[in-house]
Each structure stands twice: as structure tokens, then as C-alpha cells.
Amino acid sequence: MGKRSQPRKQVEVPVRIFGTDRRGQVFSEKVLTVNVSRNGAEVAGVRPDLGLDEIVGLTYGNNRVHFRVKWIGEPGTPRAGHLGLLNIAPEKPLWDFPLPSGALDDYQATAVEHRTNPRYRCQNSIEIHVEDGPSFWGTVADLSLTGCYVEIPIPLELGKNLRVGIWFGQSKAWANARVAHRTPGMGVGLKFTEISEEDLDQIRRFLQTLAPFARKPLRVVGPPQRSS
């Protein structure tokens, strides 16, 4: 396994996680951290049935940040009920205690997701057109060749078919997509179901300018500004 970019601090503090489980049921419950870093956390005492790559919210005090589920403790092992979480907005403040800085660490998880198409953090505007319904604007928080996570407070049903347009400066890439998972009040995960080679190439070229999960500064990309 690769080493993590930030060392972990062993600390047990109560936090609240919330979102939707595999069956689309909303949950919100208190759990305890096992260790934390600037980029992630391990929590214990998790009861909802979650899947890899799901987005969950985590609150500590008055602070709230989005995390992606990167590993799940196997039932019947000492890490049953544990989750490994990756902070998808590490620039936002969360903890009120000092964390180690600098060096790599050797923290090992019990299970790790191996992605064929890694996600890249970004801040791109997106048009969302609901099939036989209204249209919305949102912000793409992370993007891959097969889907994206969109920050949007409007609830969209699991399995809903959409037509989306992701802006890249003066142009945009169109794709048909399906709502694969959702976090009420926060956003939805979309899986591309149909996209042309031309639009896929446009996404691919944009991703080549980024690093996975924004190890470089975020590039904020919106629709072209209208002249007055």
C-alpha cells in the first residue's frame, strides 16, 4: 500500500456522520474518531451500511466537512464498524487541536479501493437538466472520466437520469448521467451513462492539468462571463 501524505494523530473525540446508506436511507449518528490527519480520519462505531466511494458529512463542534469512504472494516475483525475517510475539502477548518505536519506516515488500512479512473478535485460549474423536469446549476467538487460529485442542495432521487454540461472555460462537455448516490443537503454523485468521444477527450485534457484530489491548488472554472 502507498504511504499517506499526512501523518495521523491518535485521538478519540465524538463526531457526527450523516448521509445516505446503500439503500438510500438517510442516517445521522454519533461515532468516535480513532485517528485523524489533515487529509483523513478513521472512525469507529459506524452502524449504517455504506459503500466505498460514498460521500458522507462529518461534523465536529460547529464545523462540517465532506469525506469520501475509502475503506470499510471487515465484519468479524477488530476493525468491524470502522471507516477510513478521505477529506475532499482539506482546506476547510475542522479540528480545534494541533495535528502533526510534514512527513509521510505508514498508516495501513484493512481494505483499500483500487480505482481504474481516479477522481480529481476541482471547482467547475455544471448545468444539470433533469429528464422531464427542471434544470439547476451546481459545482463539480471532484471529477473522473466516469463520473463526478456535484455540490448542490437540491435533493435528486437515486437512479434519476440527467443531462449534464460541465464547463471548462469557454466550452463545456455534455454527458448523460445517473444519480449513483446522494448526501441530503450537500450533493450527489453522478455516473456517466453516455458521453461522446469528443466530450470525453475534453474532460481527459482538463484532468491532465490537475493532480488527484488537488495536491496542486484548485482551479476554479465557471461559464464564460457575459459582456455588458
URVEN-V332851 format. One record per residue. N is the residue number from 1. SS is DSSP state (alpha for helix, beta for strand, coil for the rest). PHI is phi in whole degrees, 0 to 359 (* if undefined). Layout:
# URVEN-V332851
n:ss:phi
N:SS:PHI
N:SS:PHI
This chain:
# URVEN-V332851
n:ss:phi
1:coil:*
2:coil:286
3:coil:276
4:beta:280
5:coil:281
6:coil:227
7:coil:290
8:coil:266
9:beta:247
10:beta:286
11:coil:208
12:coil:247
13:coil:227
14:beta:284
15:beta:223
16:beta:242
17:beta:248
18:beta:207
19:beta:160
20:beta:232
21:coil:271
22:coil:300
23:coil:269
24:coil:82
25:coil:274
26:beta:287
27:beta:225
28:beta:203
29:beta:207
30:beta:275
31:beta:222
32:beta:241
33:beta:284
34:beta:256
35:beta:205
36:beta:219
37:coil:214
38:coil:291
39:coil:250
40:beta:192
41:beta:199
42:beta:246
43:beta:238
44:beta:231
45:coil:86
46:coil:274
47:coil:259
48:coil:300
49:coil:274
50:coil:249
51:coil:242
52:coil:301
53:coil:80
54:coil:292
55:beta:262
56:beta:233
57:beta:265
58:beta:224
59:beta:244
60:beta:224
61:coil:64
62:coil:263
63:beta:260
64:beta:222
65:beta:220
66:beta:271
67:beta:232
68:beta:252
69:beta:286
70:beta:255
71:beta:206
72:beta:229
73:coil:297
74:coil:288
75:coil:303
76:coil:82
77:coil:248
78:coil:301
79:coil:259
80:coil:300
81:coil:84
82:coil:261
83:beta:231
84:beta:260
85:beta:242
86:beta:250
87:beta:289
88:coil:268
89:coil:220
90:coil:295
91:coil:283
92:coil:276
93:coil:290
94:coil:223
95:coil:274
96:coil:252
97:coil:230
98:coil:292
99:coil:241
100:coil:298
101:coil:236
102:coil:88
103:coil:306
104:coil:289
105:beta:235
106:coil:248
107:coil:299
108:coil:246
109:coil:266
110:coil:278
111:coil:211
112:coil:229
113:coil:279
114:coil:251
115:coil:270
116:coil:286
117:coil:239
118:coil:294
119:coil:274
120:beta:233
121:beta:287
122:beta:200
123:beta:217
124:beta:254
125:beta:288
126:beta:220
127:beta:268
128:beta:238
129:beta:248
130:beta:282
131:coil:300
132:coil:59
133:coil:206
134:coil:283
135:beta:238
136:beta:221
137:beta:250
138:beta:212
139:beta:234
140:beta:285
141:beta:269
142:beta:209
143:beta:217
144:coil:221
145:coil:285
146:coil:244
147:beta:173
148:beta:201
149:beta:248
150:beta:245
151:beta:278
152:coil:202
153:coil:283
154:coil:283
155:coil:289
156:coil:238
157:coil:291
158:coil:300
159:coil:85
160:coil:294
161:beta:271
162:beta:227
163:beta:242
164:beta:237
165:beta:232
166:beta:261
167:beta:276
168:beta:230
169:coil:66
170:coil:271
171:beta:228
172:beta:214
173:beta:255
174:beta:259
175:beta:204
176:beta:274
177:beta:216
178:beta:230
179:beta:288
180:beta:268
181:beta:202
182:beta:212
183:beta:233
184:coil:308
185:coil:79
186:coil:237
187:beta:171
188:beta:223
189:beta:263
190:beta:247
191:beta:249
192:beta:291
193:beta:254
194:beta:203
195:coil:207
196:coil:285
197:alpha:299
198:alpha:297
199:alpha:290
200:alpha:296
201:alpha:296
202:alpha:295
203:alpha:295
204:alpha:300
205:alpha:296
206:alpha:293
207:alpha:297
208:coil:293
209:coil:270
210:coil:248
211:coil:239
212:coil:308
213:coil:52
214:coil:54
215:coil:292
216:coil:263
217:coil:301
218:coil:297
219:coil:258
220:beta:267
221:beta:233
222:coil:234
223:coil:292
224:coil:299
225:coil:284
226:coil:281
227:coil:284
228:coil:277
